[in-house]
Amino acid sequence: MIATITLNPSVDMRYELGELKLNKVHRTKDYEKTAGGKGINVSRVLRLLGEEVTGVGLLGGSNGEFIRGKLENLSIVDEFVSIKEETRNCIALITKKSASATEVLEAGPTISEDEIALFIKKYEKIVKDFEFIVASGSLPKGISKSFYKQLAQKAAENGKKFILDTSGEPLFHGIQGKPFLIKPNRQEICQLLQKKRVSQEEMIAEATKICERGVQYVLLSLGREGAILITKDESIRAIISEVKTINAVGSGDAMVAGITLALAKGYGIRDALRFSVACGMANAAEEITGYIQLKNVENFYNEITIV
């Protein structure tokens, strides 16, 4: 029912530090190496929620083989296209003292025209077989900034629901493809409006305009302030209780997994928003990126107020 797209996946290294100081040597025994990339995080959370999921994208080199092994361990169906260049590395430095995360993200490989053609051929099959298609993350070098627009249009032509979580130019162009749902955060709305700061009212107004142009849902993720789900006719807000954040990286991906699954199962939009935010909160309570525990999702679900 659900397929995810990760065009710029990564091998993620998480290092947990007491605190982060510039020009100092840091030593840690608390680190982890995982398969990363926003779409893969979405896939992992969907599996932890008990949903079958197929992953599509681009993988290369020894990092690509590492990720394929992790997908197999999670029982995520692997439909990734092999590429010549090496899949990137990404580093997250988690500081316990301030509960903050500093990320270093490699740009990733350059994708050839032949590799793009192979992916499109794969996608044309996927778009016929799956009702919900989730595309998440940045685009690697070699792929047009309007590529997500093309994928969204192809999904719509086949009567399928395309969910997009990206930023910058790929988001700007992707919106023109009229995806079913997008999930921008405050920073990404600022980019769309070309402003340094935006109020909540400005975000809702921009999201409403996006819906009037053909996007059915805009899910605004607001971190500790919760989230707002907007259609062309209404906006619904999720207010969250205070959560002890251990690692917020991947919480947006968990939200995307949650709302996709909820809508796929026929939840109403209020319950879908509540479930989505509960998944994001559950991720923030874990050390591992893109990871949840069902008991935490259930507990947080009951603590969220929808207005």
N, C-alpha and C positions, 0 to 999 in steps of 0.2 A: 504493500500500500504506500510506503514512504521510501523515497530515494533521496540521498544527500549528494551534493556536489562540492568537492574541495579541489579547486584548481591550483592552489598554492599551499599544499600541505607542508608539514614540518615535523622534524624530530624535536620534541620539546624537552629541555633540561630545566628542572626546577631546583634551585638552591635555596635552602632556608637559612637565614642569618639572624643573629641577635639584633644587629643594626648594620647599616651600610654607610661606610665612610670612604670618601674619595682619597686616592693615593695611599691606600692601606691594603695589606694582604689580608684576605678573609679565608678562614678555614671552616669547613663544615662537614659533619658526618650525615647530615640530613639532606639528601638530594634524590631526585628521581628522573628517569628517562622514559618518556612516553610518546606515543603517536599523537601528533597534534595537527593544528589547522582547524579553523572554526567548524567546517562541515564534519570533520572527524569527531570533534567534541560533541556536536549534535547527535551523531550516530551513536556514540558511546552512551549518552544519556538516554536515548531512545531504547537501547538494549537494556539498560538498567531499569527502565520502566516496563520492560517485558515485551517491547514491540520488535517485530522483525524489520530489518532495515538493510538496504543495499547502498553501498558507497561507490560513487563514481568520481573520477578525477584524473590526476596525472601524477605518476610516481617514477622516480629514477634513482639509479645507483644503490649503494649499500644502505643509505637512509631509506630509500624506497622499499627495499627488502625488509628492513626492520619494521616499517609500518605495516607491510603486508602480513608479517607474522603476528603483529598485535591485532590486526583486523580479524585474522583467523581465530585467535584466542577468544575474541569477543563474539564470535559467530556473526560477524558483519559480512554480508556477501560482497566479495571483492570484484568490482567491475572497472577497476582503475586501468587506464591506458599507460603503458610503459613509455618513458621518454629517455633520451640519451644522457641528458645532464643530471647532476645530482640534486635530489630534493634538499631543501634548505634546513638549517638548524635555527631554533629560536630558544632564547634563554630568559627565564624569569627568576629574578632575585627577590625573594620574599623576606621581609624584615618583620620579626615578631614584635619588636618594641613599638613600632608605629602601625602595624597591621597593614603595610603598604606593599605594592609590587612594582618593581622596575623591570621593564621588558626590553630585550635586545632582539630585534627581528631581522634576519637576513632577507635580502630582496628576493632570492630564489633563482631558479634556472630560467633560461631563455627558451621558449617553446617554438619549435619549427612549424612551418606551414603544414608539413605532412603530419605532424603530431596533432595539430589542431583539427585536421581533416579526420583523423582516426577518432578523436574525441567526439566530433559532431556525428559521425556514423554511429558511435555507441549511444549518444544522447537520443538520436532519432528512434532507437529501439526502446530506451528507458522511458521516453515521454509517452509511448503507447501503452506501457505495462504498469505504470504507477500513477495513482491519483494525486498524490502530493509529492512535489519535488522541492527540496530545500537547497538553495545555493548560498554558500556562506564564505566570506573572507575576501582577501585581495586577489587581484589578477596578476599572474606572473608576466615577466617581460615576454614580448612577442605576441601577446593576445590583446586585441583591441579593447579600449575602455568601454566600448558599447557592446561587448560580448554578452553580458547578462541580459541586455535588452533583447538580443537575438534569441536567447534561450527562453526568456519569458514569453515572447511572441509565439515561439514554436509550441510551448506548453498550452497557451490559450487556444491556438489553432486546433489542438487535440482535446480541448475541453478539460484540461488538467489545471491544478492549482499550484502556482509557482510562488514560493516564499523566498524573499531575498533579504540577506543581512550582509551589507557591505558598506563602504564609505567613499567619500570623495567623488571623483568622476564616474567610477563604475556605478555608484548609487544614483547620481544625477541622470545618467543615460538609462540605467536600469528601470527607473520610474517610468520612463517613456514607453517601456514595453508593457506597462500596466500589469505588474505582478499582482497576485492575489493578496499578499501581505508583505510589508516591509517592517524592519525593526531598527529604526535609528535611535541613537542616544542623543543627549544634549549637544555634544561636540559635533556630531554628524549633521544635526539640524543647523547648527551654526555654519558649517561648511556650505550647506545648500543655500542659506540666506546670505552668505559671505559677510557674516558678522562675527565679532569676537565673543559677544555675549547675547543671549536671548532670554526673555522671560518665559514663564510657563504659558502665558497667554499667547505669546508669539509662536511658541512651538505648536500649540493646539491649532492656531489659525493656519500655520503652514501645513500641518498634517491634514487639516480639513480640505485645503485647496488640492493637496495631492490626491485625496480620495475623490474629489469632484472631477479629477482628470482621469479616473478609471481604476485606481488602486482601491481594493475593497476595504482593507484594514491597514492602519498604521499603528504599530505597537511601539510607544515611546518608553524606553527603559531609562529610569531616572536614579538608579543606584539606591542609596539609602532612602530616597523619597518615594520609592515604589515604582509604579508604572501607570501609563494612561493608554487605553485602547480607543482608537478614534475611527469612526466611519464618517461618511458625508453627512449623516443625520444626527450623530450623537458622540459624546465622549464619556468614557467610564474610567474611573480612577481606582487603583488598588493602593491602599494605605497599609504599610507594613509596620510590624512591631520592631523594636530595636534588636538587631542580630549581632552576635559576636562574630565579626568577620575574621576568618583565618586566611582565606585566599579567594579574593573576588574574581580572579582571572577565570574566564569561562562561564561566568554567571549569565551573561547575555546569550551564550550558546545554549545553556540549559533552559533559559526562557523560551528560546526558539523551539527547542525540542518539545517543551511542555505545551506550548500553544498549538503546535502542529499536531501532536497526538490528540489533544483535547478536541480540536476542530475535526480531525479525522474520525473521532469516535462520536461526533454529533453533539458535543457539549454546547450549551448556550454561550453567548459571548461573555457574560459575567463570570460564569464558572470557568470558562476557558482562560480568561485573564487571571483569575485566582490561582488556577493550577499552574499557569506559566510562571507567575511570580513566585509561587511556592518552590518550583524547581530551581529558579535562580537563587533563592535564599538558601536552599539545601546545598547548592554548589559552593556558595560563599562560606558555608560552615565546614568545608572539607579542605584538607591540605592539597589534594590532587586536583588538577585542572580538569574541568569537564567531567565531574564525578558527583553522584548523589547517592543518598540512602533513602529508600522508600519510606521508612518510618519518619525521617525528617521532613520529607515532602508532605506527608499526612499531617504532621504536627503543625508545620508552618501554614498549610492550607487553612487550618481552623483559626489561625491568628490574624489572617488578612481581612481587612475591611474593604468592601466594594461600595463606592459612592458614585 
